[in-house]
Amino acid sequence: MKKNTRNTIIGSISILIVIALIIYLGWYFSHITIFIIIALIISLLANPLKLLLTKIHIGKSYISNGWASALALLLIIACIVGLVAAVAPTIDKQLNTLSHVNVNTLQHSYKEQLAQVDAFLHQYDIINQNECLETIIIDGVVSNIKKITPSKFFNNFIESIGILFLGIFSVLFIAFYILKDIPKLQNAIINMMPDKHQNETYHILSRSKKLLSNYFIGLAVEIVLVAMVEFALLSILKIENALLIAVLGGVLVIIPYIGSIVACVLGCIFAIMTAYIANPDIMIMEILLKVIGTFAFCRILDNFFLQPYIASKSVKAHPLEIFLVVLVSGHIAGIPGMMLGIPAYTILRIVCQEFFGNINFVKTLTRSLSDDTNTENSNPQQP
């Protein structure tokens, strides 16, 4: 009995050491970790496409696993490129408009606006009476520019380009082989585990892959739907750059709660800037109300209909549970934590149910996963 207890303790300590080592290596090689996480997300999005492609046949010939993986990735890339191509003309138009701005008119207008801001800041002693906001901004910008040397700027630029291309290549390369060899990777992980835990490990990997794939596909659908609704409303309200603002609002949905606020602020800036360049006598409050009203409506639609359905149904968790997970993960790891909190929590619940399912607390917390467990157990497969 003592020997069994000692072996159990040694085994538990060994597992904790291995987990701690993996976390440390993930933090130390953070760039590689980010590449792997992005590649995993892309492979989970592309996996249903790959499975669909493998079922297509011409006569008696089927598409091989490798070609199906490559085609699925190409379809995902094509969607991203198509999105960029749709937004690029709007950005180009914005830049062309900025290049034809009447500098004298703009300078006169912004000086009047800054004078009003200075009066407000002086009134409440936020800045000294002999200071003005324009001087503070210019001094700050100039001091930062002086710190930049041509050689340093050039080196940083070259380094950034290199990291960008390395990142894109690494993500696509890793995603392709994850997508292509998912069964082999799954079996390799299972074989690394002790014999008595291989069945639980198989269930954890299979269920995690299914739920996370559903979650990321649902998130992609949520992004598209939010962007479409925002574009339709902004177009009806005759807001310039409606497509750019809508795409920005849709993409930033990936950051729960905060993303929509950031998108709304940026959308207001783009809308006012574009309208002001076309006509300096615009009603700024009218534009602000239109943009803020659009984002508020879409936020309500997303919070009460899209997000609870997509997040809760895909990972089988209560909306309040999802909200608390996002808050806690955001407190622990900031914006990256908010983005990855739900997937991490989903995997944690599955692991707890497989290994500690007899504990009442875990049983209650993972009750919504029971249907998924019953489905797995009704169709058992050997690792």
N, C-alpha and C positions, 0 to 999 in steps of 0.2 A: 504493500500500500504506500509506504514511504517512498519507495523507488518510483512508483507511478506518479505520485504527487511531484517528486523532484523533476521527473522527465517533463511533466506538464508545465511546471514553472519555467524550466530551461527552454522549452519550446515556445512559450508565450514571450519570454524575454528576447529570444532570437527573432521572432516575428516583429516585435516592436523595434528592435535594432535595425532590421532590414527596412521597415517602413520609414524610420527616421533617416536612414542613409539615402533612401530614394528621394525623400522630401529635400534633404540637403543638396543632393546632386541636381535635383530639378531647379532649386534656387540658385545654385552656383553656376549652372549652365542655363541661365534663364532664357537666352535667345533661342537655344535649341529647344527648350521646353515649349516656348511660344510657337515655334515652327511645328512641333509635333501636335500641339493642341489644335492649331488651325487645320493641319492636315487631317486629324481625326474628325473634326467637324465636317470638313469637305467630303471625306469618305463616307460619313454617316448620311449626308445629304445625297450623295451619288449612289449609295448602295441599292435603294429601290429601283433606280434607273438601270443599274447593272443587272439586277435580277430579272427585270422586264426584258432587257435586251437578250439575255441568255435563253429566253423562251421563244424568241423569234427564229424561225427556220425557213430556209429556201430549199424546197424539196426535202431531202434527208439531211441537209447540212445545217448545223446550228452555229451561232456565233460563239467563238471560244471565250473562255473566262478572261483572258488577257485583253482581247479586242473589245469585249463588252466593258471592261473596266476603263480602257482608254477612251472609248466613245462616251461613256457616262461622264467622265471628267471633262471631255471636250464640250459636252452639252452644258455643264455647269459654268465652264469658262466662257462659253458663247453667251450665256445669259448675263454674266457680269460685264463682258465687253459690250453687249447690246445696251445695257443700262448706261455705261459710260458714254457710248456713242450718242445716246438719246439726250444726255445732259450737256455734252460738249458744245453743241451749237449755241445753247443758251449762255454758257460761260463765255464763249467767244464773242457773242453779241454784247454781253455786259462789258467786256474789256474794250471792245471797239467804241462803245458808248462813252466809257470813261475817258478814252483818248481824245474825244471831241468836246470835252467839258469846257465851258467858258470859265477860265481860271479867275478872272476879275470878279465875275458875278458870284462864284462860289466863295471866294475869299471875303467879299463884303457880307455875304449871308452868314458864314460861320463865325465871323467876328461879332456880329450882332447876337448870335446865339451864345457865344462864349461870354459876352459881356453880361448877359442875363444870369448865366451860371456863376460868374465871378461875384456878382452882386449877392446872390444867394449864399455862396460860400463865405463871403465877408460878413454877411449879416449874422451868421451863426458861428463866426470865429473858427471855421474849419481850416482856413488858410489865413496867413497874415495879410494885413491891409496893403502892404507894399508888394504883394505877390499877385500873380494872375495865373490862371490855369494853362493858358497858352505857353507861357514861359516855362512852367513846371514840366509840361509835356515835352517841349523842345529840348530842354536841358537833359531830361531823362533819356530821350532818344539819342541825342548827340553823345552823351557819356557812354552809352552802350555801343554805339557805332565805333567810337575811338578804341574800344577794346578789341575790335576785330581787325586783324592784319590780313593783307591780301593772301599771304601764304597759308595762314590758318584757315581762311575762308575757302580757299581752293582745295586744301587737304580735306576739310570737312565735307565739301561738296562731293569730291571724288569718293570719299569713304561712304557717304550716304547712298550714292548711286550703286556702289559695290554691294552694300548691305541689302539694298532693295532687290537687285537682281539675284543675289545669293538666296535671299528669303523666298522670292517667288519660285526659283528653281527647286529649292529644298522642300518647300511645301508641296509642290506638285509631284516631285519625285517620291516623297514619303507617302503622300495620299494615294498615289497609284499603286504602290506595293502593299499598302494596308488594304486597299480595296480589292486588289487581286488575290491576296493571300490571307484574307480574314479567317478562313477555316484553319489554315496552317498556324497562324499566330495564336488562335484560340487553343488549338491542341498543344502548342508549345508551352503556353502558360499553364494549362491544366497539368501537363506532365511534370512541370517544375514543382507542383504542390505535393504534399504527402498523400499517399494512397487513400487515406481515410477522408480527405477533404476534396478529392477530385470531383466528386459528384456535385457538391455544393458550388465549387468553382465554376463548373460547367453551367450551372443554372444562373449564377451571378453574371457571367459573361454574356450568355444568350439573352437574358432579360434586360440587362443594361443596354445591349446593342439595340434591342427592339424599342425600348422606351426612349432612349436618347435620339434614335433616328426619327421617331415620331415627333419628339420635341423640336428638333432643329428644322424638320420639314414644316411643322406648324408655325415656327418662328418666321421662316421664309414667307409663308403664306400671309402671316400677320403683317410683315413689312410691305408686301405688295398691296394688300387691301388698304392699309392706312395711307400709303402713298397715293393710291388711286382716288380715295375719298377726298384727301386734301387737295389733290390736283383739280378734281371736279369742282369743289367749292370755291377754291381760289380763282379758277377760270370764270365761274359764274359771277363772282364779285369783281372781276376785271382787275386782278392784281398782276402786275408785271412779274416775270420770272416765276410763274406758278409752278412750272415743271421742276425747276431747280429747288425751290423751297419744299415742294412735296416730296421729292426724292430724298432730300436732307432729313425731312421729318420722318419718312419711312425707315431709312437706314438707322437713324439714332434710336429707333424702338428697341434695338438690341441692348441698350443701356436702360434697364427698368426705371421708370419714374423720372429720373434726372434727364435722360436723353430727350424727352419731349420738351422739357423746359429749355434746354440748350437750343434745340431746333427752333422753338418759338422765338427766342431772342434773336438768333441768326436770321430767321425768316423775316422778322420785323426790320432788321437792319438792311437786308437785301431789298425788300419791298420799298422802304422809304428812300434808300439811296437811288434806286432806279427811277422812281417816280419824281424825285427831286431834280435829277439830272434832266429829265424830260420837261419838267415844269416847276420852277422854283416856288411858285405860289400854291403848291399843293396843300391839302388839308391833312396834316400829319396824323392827327387824332383819328380821322376817318380810316386811314390806312391801318393804323395800329389796331383799331377795333375790329376791322375785317380779318386781319391775320390772327390776332389773339382769339377772336371768336371761332375761327376755323380750327385752330389747334385745340381750343377748349372742347369743342364738339367732338373732335377725333379722339381726344384724351378720354372723354366720357365713354365713347363708343368702344375704345380699346380696353379701358379698365373694367367696364361692366359686362361686355359681351365677348370681345375677341380674346383678350388675355386670360380671363378665367376659364374659358372653354378650351383654348389651345394649351395653356400651361397645365391647368388642372387635369384635363382629360388625358393629355399625352403622357404625363408623368404620374397620374393617379394620386394627386394630392389636393387637399382643400385650399381654396383661394387664400384664406387667412394664413394657412401654413406657408404658402408660397410667399406671401407678403413678408412674414416674419423672417423667412430664410433670406430673402433679398436684403432686408435691413441688417441682419446679423453678418452676412457675408460682406456687405458693403462696409460695415464697421471694421471688420477684420482686414480686408484687403482692398478697400476702396472700389473704384469703378471696375477693375478686373474681377474683383470678388462678386460684385453685383451681377456681372455678365455670366460668370461660371458657377454661381452659387446653386442654382436650381439643378444643373447636371450633377454637380458634386453631391448634393443632398439626395438626389435620386439613387446614385450608386451606393451611398451610405445606407439608405433604407433597405436596399436589396441585400447588401452584405449583412446587416443586422438581422434581417428576417431569416436568412439562410443559416446563420451561425448561432443566433440568440433568439430564435422565434418562439421559444417556450416561455420567455420572460413576459409578464403581463404588460409592462410598459411598451416593450418592442412590439408585442402582438397588437396593442391598440394603435400604435403609431403607424404600423404597416398593414392595417386591416384592409385598406383600399387596394393593396397589392395582392390580396388573397385570390381574386378571380384569375389574375395573371398566373399565379402559382399553380392553381388548379389546372389551368390549361396546359402548363408545362408538364405537370405530373401526369396528365391524362395521355400525353404523347411523349413518353420518356425516350431519350436518345442517349446512347453511350458516347462519352467523349472520344 
